Structures are given as structure tokens and as C-alpha cells.
Amino acid sequence: MKLYIDDANPEEIRRLWTLYPADGVTTNPSILSREGSDPRSTLNQIRQIIGSEAELFVQVLADEADEIVLEAETIAGALGGRTVVKIPSVPAGFQAMKALKAKGIVTCGTAVYTPMQAYLAAKSGAAYVAPYLNRIDNMGFDGVRIVKQIQDILTRGKYGAEVLAASFKNSQQVLELCEYGIGAATCAPAILDGFVKNAAIDAAVAAFTADFEKAVGKGKTMKSILG
């Protein structure tokens, strides 16, 4: 399963990018607006941090197909590398996805709440479809079950699109989808850190250090005694 950082804060992305084996960064207009700075500068900083080989997801704001295509071309041209353009999974978006597929621009059908949206986005040429798991839960449905259903549709239909699950509230949801073989997940910093935030893990590491220091002295490591 591919793993993405769902954030737009350059400092936080730099920290997470250094620590974890992430495949790229996903953004949306709301995340970018929270930074309170020029979105162009923010996106350029993110691209510099993750490099040209990692995927950077950026969403369009236009709502007419022709304008979506023009905006997507601008995004791809400005940010280079492996930029993925996020397009809402609505009728005008499907029309734009088909046109962009023909132009070789990679897209992600976003704002997915139903399996039929995902199906139409994949059929329209989107490389990714992004269901909002926690938001689906908040509507009274089972988000994990819906995302698994979408995965089954894409796999059995051989549409060539991957699920990019988004909007998680805890690491358990990510684990369930990882076990199921979901193509990708994008997680906020707190969720990513939560993968290994565990008092038992910290205690085990501390115990190893304490036991070793009893034998060889405080602050000593294998480098100290073998180097």
C-alpha cells in the first residue's frame, strides 16, 4: 500500500518525510488555506522537500469541464515532477478527466462518497479515486466497508485506478484497509505518528538502553565499544 502525507505545512512535511517511508504528499484547497501563506510558495516548498520523483496531489477549483482542463494543465506545468491533479468526482469532473487522460495528465477523482462516483471516475481515466472514509462514517454509513467495496469494483473491473483512501480518524482504520490490500492511503500527521505511538514500544526501547548501560556505562552504544 502506498502511503501519503495529507498536509501542507512545509516544516511538518519535512519532519514526516525524513522519518517515514512516504510516497508523496496530498493537499487540497482547505489544507492549503490553513497555512495562511501564498499557496504557490507553499506548493513549491513541498515539491522541493519531496523531490521530483514523489507524487504531489493538487486540487482544481474550477467547476466547468473546459476550465478544469486548463487549470489542471497549469498545475501540472507549474509543479512538474509527478504531479497528480485532484478533480471532484462530479459530471463536469468526469468530462475533464477523460480529456486530461488523453493529454497524459494524471488525475485523482476526489470528494468520493459513493462507490458509483469511484466507478465513474475510474471509467473516465482517473489514476486514483479518493473516498473520504471518516466523512462517510459521519453520514451514518460504514466508511471502511464502502472503501473495501470500491476496491473490489476497481479490482474486478480492471479499470487501472487505485483507491487513495483519505479522511482517517485513527490508525486502526488504516490497518484494516492495509490488510485488505487497498492501493494507497493518505494520512494527517497525527495519524501517521499514531502508527507507532505506543507506551509499550517506548518502554521496551528504554529498557534495552538501561540494561546495556548497567553493563558498559551510561551513554555507551555499540559504536562506543566496537568502534
C-alpha positions in Angstrom: 0.0 0.0 0.0 1.3 3.4 -0.9 1.4 5.9 1.9 1.0 9.7 1.5 1.2 12.7 3.9 -2.0 14.6 4.0 -0.8 18.1 4.9 0.5 21.4 3.5 2.8 22.6 6.3 6.4 22.5 4.9 8.1 22.1 8.2 5.8 19.2 9.2 6.1 17.6 5.8 9.9 17.8 6.1 9.8 16.1 9.5 7.5 13.3 8.4 9.3 12.9 5.0 12.6 12.3 7.0 11.1 9.8 9.4 8.6 7.7 7.4 8.7 5.9 4.0 6.1 8.1 2.4 5.4 8.0 -1.3 4.3 11.7 -1.7 2.0 14.4 -0.3 -1.7 15.2 -0.8 -3.1 18.6 -0.5 -6.5 20.3 -1.0 -7.7 23.9 -1.0 -8.7 23.7 2.6 -5.4 22.4 3.8 -3.5 25.0 1.8 -5.7 27.8 3.1 -4.9 26.9 6.7 -1.2 27.7 6.1 -2.0 31.4 5.7 0.6 31.9 3.1 0.8 32.1 -0.7 -0.3 28.6 -2.0 2.2 28.9 -4.9 5.1 29.3 -2.4 3.8 26.5 -0.2 3.4 24.0 -3.1 6.9 24.9 -4.4 8.4 24.3 -1.0 6.6 20.9 -0.7 7.9 19.9 -4.2 11.5 20.9 -3.2 11.2 18.8 0.0 9.9 15.6 -1.6 11.7 15.9 -4.9 10.6 15.4 -8.5 10.1 11.6 -8.3 7.5 11.7 -5.5 3.8 12.4 -6.2 2.3 15.7 -5.2 -1.5 15.9 -5.3 -3.1 19.4 -6.0 -6.8 20.1 -6.5 -8.5 22.3 -9.0 -11.1 24.9 -8.1 -12.8 25.4 -11.5 -16.3 23.8 -11.9 -16.7 23.7 -15.7 -15.0 21.0 -17.7 -13.1 23.2 -20.1 -11.8 25.4 -17.2 -10.9 22.3 -15.2 -8.7 21.1 -18.0 -7.0 24.4 -18.3 -6.4 24.6 -14.6 -5.1 21.1 -14.5 -2.6 21.8 -17.3 -1.4 24.9 -15.4 -0.9 22.8 -12.2 1.0 20.1 -13.9 3.1 22.5 -15.8 4.0 24.7 -12.8 4.8 21.9 -10.3 6.4 19.4 -12.7 7.6 16.1 -11.5 4.9 13.5 -10.7 2.1 15.9 -10.1 -1.4 14.4 -9.7 -4.4 16.7 -10.3 -7.3 16.2 -8.0 -10.7 16.7 -9.6 -14.1 16.4 -7.8 -16.0 13.3 -8.9 -19.0 15.1 -10.4 -20.2 15.2 -14.0 -18.0 18.1 -15.2 -15.1 16.4 -13.4 -15.7 13.2 -15.3 -15.7 15.1 -18.6 -12.4 16.8 -17.7 -10.8 13.5 -16.5 -11.4 12.0 -19.9 -9.9 14.9 -21.7 -6.9 15.0 -19.3 -6.3 11.3 -19.7 -5.9 11.9 -23.5 -3.4 14.6 -22.7 -1.3 12.4 -20.5 -2.1 14.3 -17.3 -2.6 12.1 -14.2 -5.7 12.7 -12.2 -7.4 11.7 -9.0 -11.2 11.6 -8.6 -11.7 13.2 -5.2 -14.6 14.0 -2.9 -15.8 10.4 -3.3 -18.6 9.4 -1.0 -20.2 6.5 -3.0 -19.0 3.5 -5.0 -20.7 4.8 -8.1 -18.6 8.0 -8.0 -15.5 5.9 -7.8 -16.6 3.7 -10.7 -17.3 6.7 -12.9 -14.0 8.4 -12.1 -12.1 5.2 -12.8 -14.0 4.7 -16.1 -13.2 8.4 -17.0 -9.5 7.7 -16.7 -8.6 8.8 -13.2 -5.5 7.1 -11.9 -6.7 7.4 -8.3 -10.1 7.7 -6.6 -10.2 9.2 -3.1 -13.0 8.2 -0.8 -13.4 10.2 2.4 -13.7 7.4 4.9 -14.4 9.4 8.1 -16.8 11.7 6.4 -18.7 8.7 5.1 -18.9 7.4 8.7 -20.3 10.7 9.8 -23.1 10.4 7.2 -24.2 7.2 9.0 -22.5 4.7 6.8 -19.6 2.3 7.3 -16.7 4.0 5.7 -14.3 1.1 5.9 -16.9 -1.2 4.2 -17.6 1.4 1.5 -13.9 1.7 0.7 -13.5 -2.0 0.5 -16.5 -2.2 -1.8 -14.8 0.4 -4.0 -11.6 -1.6 -4.0 -13.5 -4.7 -5.2 -15.2 -2.7 -8.0 -11.8 -1.4 -9.3 -10.1 -4.8 -9.0 -12.8 -6.9 -10.6 -13.4 -4.3 -13.3 -9.7 -3.9 -14.1 -10.0 -0.2 -14.5 -6.4 0.6 -13.8 -7.3 3.0 -11.0 -6.1 2.8 -7.4 -8.0 3.6 -4.2 -6.5 6.5 -2.3 -8.3 6.3 1.0 -8.5 9.6 2.9 -10.0 11.2 5.9 -9.0 8.8 8.7 -9.8 9.3 12.4 -7.4 6.6 13.7 -4.7 4.2 12.7 -7.0 1.1 13.1 -8.9 2.2 10.0 -5.6 2.4 8.1 -4.7 -1.1 9.3 -8.0 -2.6 8.2 -7.5 -1.2 4.7 -3.8 -2.2 4.6 -4.8 -5.8 5.4 -7.4 -5.7 2.7 -4.9 -4.6 0.0 -6.1 -1.0 -0.6 -3.8 0.7 -3.2 -3.0 3.8 -1.1 -3.8 5.8 2.0 -3.2 9.5 2.8 -2.9 10.4 6.4 -2.7 13.5 8.5 0.5 13.9 10.6 -1.2 12.8 13.9 -2.5 9.6 12.2 1.0 8.8 10.8 2.7 9.4 14.2 0.0 7.3 15.8 1.1 4.2 13.8 4.0 3.8 16.4 2.8 6.0 19.3 2.7 3.3 22.0 3.9 3.4 25.6 4.9 -0.3 25.4 7.2 0.4 22.5 8.9 3.3 24.3 9.3 1.2 27.5 10.9 -1.6 25.6 13.4 0.6 23.9 14.2 2.4 27.2 14.7 -1.0 29.0 17.2 -2.1 26.4 19.2 1.1 26.9 19.1 0.9 30.6 20.2 -2.8 30.7 23.1 -2.1 28.3 24.2 0.9 30.3 24.4 -1.1 33.5 26.9 -3.4 31.8 29.1 -0.9 30.0 28.4 2.6 31.4 26.0 5.4 30.8 25.8 6.8 27.3 27.6 3.9 25.8 26.5 2.3 22.5 27.7 -0.5 20.3 29.7 2.1 18.4 31.4 3.1 21.7 32.6 -0.5 22.4 33.2 -1.9 19.0 34.4 1.2 17.1 
